[in-house]
Amino acid sequence: MSALDINAILQAMQTAVPGAQITLLENPSPSAQHSLLLPAEHAIALARFLRDEPTLRFDFCSNATGVDWPDTEITEKIKTKTLVDGVEKEVEETRKTLRPGYLEAVYHLFSMELKHGPLVIRMRTADRAANVSLPSMTAVWRSTDFQEREIFDLFGIVFTGHHDLRRLLMWEEFTDHPMRKDYAPPAEDDGTERPVVEVAAAEGSVAE
Amino acid sequence: MDQDLKIQLGKQGVFTTTLEEVYNWGRKSSVWPLTFGLACCAIEMIATTMARYDLARFGAEVFRPSPRQADLIIVSGTVTKKMAPQIVRLYNQMPEPKYVIAMGACAISGGPFRDGYNVLKGIDRYIPVDVHIPGCPPRPEALIYGFMELQRRIQQQELTGVRAPSFTVPSEPSEFHIPAFGQHGLEPAMNASIAPRPQLVQITPAPAEKATS
């Protein structure tokens, strides 16, 4: 399996679909499996290019899954040099920024013909509540049919263009998306009906 | 019947029995389970019926493809919430007398998947279970032991009197409420008439002894 040059693929994609803002997402872990973030409006054209380009031929999508990124507060420590009483000092500043949450669909692509892969592509929704639509990849890779239904079921991403977008695992009447990080199971199911052993603190016997 | 007299008569070559005993012996020797499996426990159940462990020795080799012909339902495996109404429906379709074996940790309580959003926390929330078999999955020997325990229970059932089992009492229910698919889970979450409510246990620790240093 030949190693893929993800930067070259990115360049090729950018020339094939001009105007598409493709971002390279670096993976800092030792696996260094970087991925490409595709803009939703050009995703189908880019996916078709990845599948049909003779030097790439990603003809097989082995896996499609979702990721939920809730609103997170990012704290950064920034060292700035300032003049204090005429002496230059290094002052550490903490800056907090709120990154709004989004939902993400991840696809793992392989080429059966050229025997290379995986190439990881991602798409992100605008937010986690109202704008959760992404284009469906079923027209490009037929294998994503059930997997996108599963993502729709468990994460709540609505795939536009999917021919049969129904819940896959949970029943039709179910309204939640259980794999979201803020999912709370119904009250009768939270384990409180287990026999609860409560240790009452007797007075004067507080362990120290 | 007096046991001593029975033994004495037996020594003289006179065989005595009661109608109840013969009837129960017949019932326990031909418990026909339902062809029904859910997960990895079902593989162990299948192994139990095959030549090596041979459940046929206990008269239970005839797995019936219809609940109308079955006496026993072995709930073998994880019960998902999507499957639970079907299991209650199958149980309701079985004729009395009928028995339930909950096989494995999942069927008893949800097991390792208890905290999952899609797993029922024990089939005894909806149907009355006669024998619970722990294990993950239980070995075929454990299933055979559980089956023998069920046979012992059937043998000891009194058919008349105050201790008669529920299937002899026409007013006792033989069908149970089938839960419905709700927006967040099954409705109701348990059948309160059969599932025992857990008790809150309060433990008051003894006053800590003064540290002697």
Boltz contact constraints between the chains, C-beta under 6 A:
constraints:
  - contact:
      token1: [A, 171]
      token2: [B, 82]
      max_distance: 6.0
  - contact:
      token1: [A, 171]
      token2: [B, 181]
      max_distance: 6.0
  - contact:
      token1: [A, 173]
      token2: [B, 181]
      max_distance: 6.0
  - contact:
      token1: [A, 175]
      token2: [B, 183]
      max_distance: 6.0
  - contact:
      token1: [A, 176]
      token2: [B, 184]
      max_distance: 6.0
  - contact:
      token1: [A, 178]
      token2: [B, 117]
      max_distance: 6.0
  - contact:
      token1: [A, 185]
      token2: [B, 117]
      max_distance: 6.0
  - contact:
      token1: [A, 186]
      token2: [B, 184]
      max_distance: 6.0
  - contact:
      token1: [A, 186]
      token2: [B, 185]
      max_distance: 6.0
  - contact:
      token1: [A, 188]
      token2: [B, 189]
      max_distance: 6.0
  - contact:
      token1: [A, 189]
      token2: [B, 185]
      max_distance: 6.0
  - contact:
      token1: [A, 193]
      token2: [B, 198]
      max_distance: 6.0
  - contact:
      token1: [A, 195]
      token2: [B, 198]
      max_distance: 6.0
  - contact:
      token1: [A, 196]
      token2: [B, 200]
      max_distance: 6.0
  - contact:
      token1: [A, 197]
      token2: [B, 201]
      max_distance: 6.0
  - contact:
      token1: [A, 198]
      token2: [B, 202]
      max_distance: 6.0
  - contact:
      token1: [A, 199]
      token2: [B, 203]
      max_distance: 6.0
  - contact:
      token1: [A, 200]
      token2: [B, 202]
      max_distance: 6.0
  - contact:
      token1: [A, 200]
      token2: [B, 204]
      max_distance: 6.0
  - contact:
      token1: [A, 202]
      token2: [B, 204]
      max_distance: 6.0
  - contact:
      token1: [A, 202]
      token2: [B, 205]
      max_distance: 6.0
  - contact:
      token1: [A, 202]
      token2: [B, 207]
      max_distance: 6.0
  - contact:
      token1: [A, 205]
      token2: [B, 207]
      max_distance: 6.0
  - contact:
      token1: [A, 205]
      token2: [B, 208]
      max_distance: 6.0
